[in-house]
Amino acid sequence: MKPHFLRSLLIVLAYSALFQAAPVRGAEASEGDRWYVIRLAGQRAGWMHTATQTEDDRIITHSRTHIMIRRGGIELAIELGTRFVETNEGKPIEAESVQRLAGTDVRQVMVFKEDAIELTTIQGGQRTSSVVPLPEGGFLAQAAAEREMRRQFDEGAHEVSVRTIDPALGAQVIEVTTKRGERTNVEVFGKVVPATVMLTSVSMMPNLTTREYVDDEGRMVRSTVAMLPGMEMEILAADEALAKAELDPPELMAQTLIEPDRPMRGPRELRKARYHVSFD
């Protein structure tokens, strides 16, 4: 599996989890607990869990994603976890992310100060620390960004953009833009749910758009995004038991191969060749 594909997959998983916790409106922590099934290329590949809890004057947003895929005869596990802590007023306090890919762990911790971010990265037993200035133009902490998006949509907006920081993507501001689409019915594990289509894109990957189906309670029940031509990632609302049920990891290596539309004469003897590649 090529590194750029895995990097793109991690980015998509990161911002797919970004706003999936339930709205924070003084609700109990259990109301912010959500489980999802992840499918890749039509096969169940793993799960995603998001949760929001309040502790005293702090809001803590968690997400964890686990995916299993096959590369030839080898199974590859990908895990991504994030945690964002902020005050009830939306002031960021700290954030962290953990990425596990092919047995390698990378942990990054951000501590927000008045005019800077203290950044610590731990990888392979090595710790590096640095101090970076706060991003120019300002940003909203994670739960505050979600509240702001919901507030504007509740007031009738059809398109909302917010600037925030996703712990999985480091100490950089990303702009998340969501457009309200049509009303429709969507099927989720045999159940038909009335929903509103929401089209979401992130500044880091502006050409990649996630199509989300949001129910009348404002909860995402299904989302789809095309990772590559012919390879779609799908996220479906579920319970914990279904999300964590045993699965047969999809084989994705073949999905990245290009099959010629005609036989090639002596391909192993060729010294030069010209190919024309197009996507339908």
Secondary structure, DSSP 4 states (H G I P E B T S, - for coil): --HHHHHHHHHHHHHHHTT-SPP-SS--GGGG-EEEEEEETTEEEEEEEEEEEEETTEEEEEEEEEEEEEETTEEEEEEEEEEEEEETT--EEEEEEEEEETTEEEEEEEEE-SSEEEEEEEETTEEEEEEEEPPTT--B-HHHHHHHHHHHHHTT-SEEEEEE--GGG-S--EEEEEEEEEEEEEEETTEEEEEEEEEEEETTEEEEEEEEEE-TTS-EEEEEEEEETTEEEEEEEE-HHHHTS-----B-TGGG----SS--SSTTT-S---------
